[in-house]
């Protein structure tokens, strides 16, 4: 039987191993991860884990025993440092070498840091892994003032958690609105209003110019563009990520804004797949290349790669979806709403339960739902149907319209 090596034991890597076995793949599977912890879910890191309602053990994707039961060789705390595509082998930091017939790169992404003076002070952090979250959880216990740089979902979840824990929080965002990459302007405003209501200071179109520390080298003050000084006992950069492409690039695989793959998630070497946060793939649905950062994308691409490895290739066409939780606000996004030319709100925005349906040239692109899980599921199903989704903007704008009419 052929042998599969998976580099990166995060969501995408661990799901690939499990999907291979559930398809009956009987060859050897090695799952290599540089982190020490058993493969875990990242979403709770900025939510329940930081807030103290979930512990590290609660985040594990699978219990340790099931790797043994399924014959998955877990190699943790070791890093793949080189791929030899001619010889079809991967060299690890420990010196061992693993041969493969098929290689899956699921290396994820790492946080960007801004080259701001003072960024090296103690108390300046990023949040990606369990180790970061553990350090942050400890630092949040100290109380004081949290400064989040970047108004994306990780930073906003962190601000919400900090408020729950009783810290002061400021979010500095260089753009004109929050979560601009993922959300329609109306939804960004709704989110901002909620944060302001909860006592977070949101500064838009502002930048951090420098960070200043105390005598012990711990950050205490952030200086913004224009000179304003903001207290900052803890600073977290939430300014996006960079895909981990270096291993692929060094092996001569095509990269550019991610590891480049085709519709079957194969890299420029057909024996090597790339999936999850590190991969940039062509989307027939959206007519362009995408690199998505979500559990949905990591898991669905894992299943897609496993199918191809088992000789049952299907192009990757899954409907993207995403969620975030801030305070009591559960926001779910179906499809990709960016680039819409018309947004129709349904439900009860005042009561905090509504959806924004986004259209482009009369075609449904996706929806953003706040505390309306049924809407979210219906839109996902509408988008997954063959051809053009049947819901028109005129229909959605009809007084009394309810998405439930489209529940099949
Ligand atoms: P990762 O989960 O990052 O896994 C990649 C793994 O590969 C890492 O463990 C890394 O150490 C390892 N690795 C990299 N290079 C090597 C190497 N050379 N050798 C060995 N190992 C290597 N998504 C949602 O849909 N909803 C949410 O609410 C949500 N919340 C999030 C909150 C936080 C704080 C974060 C950080 C992310 C969140 N996400 C959320 C995004 C989601 O977690 C990611 O999209 C998902 O984890 C991507 O899976 P992945 O396997 O591609 O990458």
Boltz pocket constraint, residues with backbone or C-beta under 6 A from the ligand:
constraints:
  - pocket:
      binder: B
      contacts: [[A, 7], [A, 8], [A, 9], [A, 10], [A, 11], [A, 12], [A, 13], [A, 32], [A, 33], [A, 34], [A, 35], [A, 40], [A, 41], [A, 42], [A, 43], [A, 44], [A, 45], [A, 46], [A, 78], [A, 79], [A, 80], [A, 81], [A, 106], [A, 107], [A, 108], [A, 109], [A, 127], [A, 128], [A, 129], [A, 154], [A, 244], [A, 247], [A, 275], [A, 276], [A, 277], [A, 278], [A, 292], [A, 293], [A, 294], [A, 295], [A, 296], [A, 298], [A, 321], [A, 322], [A, 323], [A, 324], [A, 325]]
      max_distance: 6.0
